[in-house]
Amino acid sequence: MGENWCSPRPQEAAALFAQAPVRWWFAGGWAIDLFLNASTRPHADLDIGCFRTDLAGMLEQLSGWDIRVAAQGRLTPVRRGLLLDSAAHGLWCRPARSLCWVLEILVEEDEGSDWIFRRDARIRRAAQDITACTSSGLRYLRPEIQLLYKSRNHRLHDDADFGAAWPLLDADARLWLTTQLRMISPEHPWLSLTSAG
């Protein structure tokens, strides 16, 4: 897949969805930086999260953009009905005729009033509780949830995000993340760090 990215900072990207009629939030590494209220490292892209049930409202804000489903090493143009496929979780987005991808929409699952972790449906949380907000009004995926997503591959920058965020998580967030990691990945190397404090 082509990976030419020229992503804006969250403050600039927020204007794209200021009129969106649905709830959305920043995700990925930027979610960690917004939680920390600091820029800890360069970010290759900008991730925006929303629920699958709200995706149409998000895409309305990107009228005329080139939007493609990123899956299995391919970028497939969005077509009617394609987004109903539960395997479609990442949408790369760029203005028409641009050579540069601007953002990725990460699609989350929900059922009733619950958010469902898309990698293990045993993990659920009240949908209204999965985000937090900066003092300037930028909504982001709570760090313990973002770290759970990052735990699967835990590349160097994911390990760095864990190292930066873990000391600042409150007791409830630490317990939640530790509990989920023990369930889905009991040998995960982060667990030795969580037990150390």
N, C-alpha and C positions, 0 to 999 in steps of 0.2 A: 504494500500500500504506500502511496505517496505520503510523505510526512513533512511537507513544507508548511510550517505553522508560523503565524504572526499574531498571536493572541494578545488582546488588550488586557489591562489590569482589571480586576473586578469592578472598581469604581466606574470605569469607562463602559464595561460590558453591561452594567446594571441598566443603563439607559435603553438598551435593546428590548428589555422585557419590563420596562416600567409600567406599561399599560396592559401587561398580561393579565387575563381574568382568572388566573389560577395561581396556586402556590408553587414557588420554585426556590432553588437555593444554589449556592456555590458548593462544589464538591472537589474531590481530589486534593492535591497538595495545597491548593489555595484555601480549602476549608481549614486545614491545619494552621496556615499562616493567619487567617482571619481570627481563629480561636486565640492564637498567640499574640495577636495585634502586632505582628512583626513580619518582616520579609526575611525568611531564614535561608532561602536558596533560590536560584533561578528556576522558573517553571517553563517547561517545554510547551504546555498547552493550557487551556482554560476549560474546566469542566463545570457544567450546569446540571443540576439534578431536578427531576420532577417525577410525579407518579404517572404511570402508563395511562391512567384514566384522565389525566390532564394534558396529555401530550398534544392533542389537537390544538388546544388553546395556546400552547407554547409555539407551535409551528406557524400559527397565524401571525405571530410577530416577526417571522422571517420570510414574509412573502417575497417570492422571486429569488430566494437563495438556492444555492446548490446544496442539497441535503442528502446524505447517503448513509446507509446502514453499514457499519464497520463490523464484519464478522468473518472468521475463518480466513483471515488474510486478504479479504476482498472488500471493496467499497461498492455497494449496490445502490443505485438511485432509488429514492423513496417512491413507492407506487402505492396506489390505493389498496388497502388490505394487507400490505407487507408488514406494517407496524403491529398488526394483530398477532403476529408470530411472537410467542413468549420468549423465543431465543434472541430477539432483537433488543439489545440493551444499550448500544452505543450509536449515536448519530453524529457524524462529522458534518459541520456546517460552515459554509463560506458564501460571501456575496457572489452573485452571478458573474461569471467571467473572471473571477479572481483566481490566481494560482495558489493562493495562500489560505489554508484552513484557519478559521477564527476561533471556533469553540466546538466542544463535544457535549451533546446532551446525553446524560446518563439516565436511563429509564428505570425507575424503581417500581416495585410491585406493592399493591395494597389490597386488603380484603376487609370490607366493612370499615371499621375505624382503626385497623392495624396496618402498620408497615410490616412487610415480610422480607427478610434477608434473602436475596434471590439465589444465593448459593446453598442455602439450607433453610427450608421452610419451617423448621422447628424454632428458628429464631425470629421472634416477633416483638414489636414494641408499639405503643400507641402512636399512630401517625403524627399526632399533634406534638409529640415529644422528640422527634428525631432531628430537629434543627434548633439552632440558637441564633442570636442576632448581635451584630456589633453595635457599638454606640452610635454609629452613623447609619444604621438601618440595613446593613448588608446581612442577609440571611445565609447561613452555612450549615452543612451537615455536621452534626455533633461529632467531636473528635474521636470518641470511643467507637462510633459506628464507622467513621472513615478509616480508622486504624484497623478495624476488623476486615474491611475490604482489602486494605493494603497488606494484611498479614499473609495472604495466599502466596504471593511471589516474593515478598519482602526484599526488593532490590535495594541497592545502597541508599537511594533517596527515600525509600519507604522506611528503612531502618533509621535514617536520620530524622524523618518525621516522627517516628515513634519516640526516639530519644529526646526530641524537643518537647513533645506534647505530654508524655507520661508524667513527668514531675509536676505538671500543672493541672492534671485531672483531679477532680474532687473524688472523695471516697466512693460515691455511688457509681461514677463513671469507671473507676478502676475495677471495682467489683464486677460490673457488667461485662467489661472487656475481658477480664481474666476468666470469668465463668464461660463465656462463649468460646474463647480460645481453647480452654480445657476440653470442651465438648467436641469441637470440630477438628482440633489439631493438638492433641495432648502432648506431643513432643516438640511443640513450637519453641524456637529459641528465645522468643520474647518472654515466655513464661518464667524463665530463670531470672530475668530482669525484674519482672513484676513482683516476684517473691522477695526480691532484695529491697523492695520499697518503691 
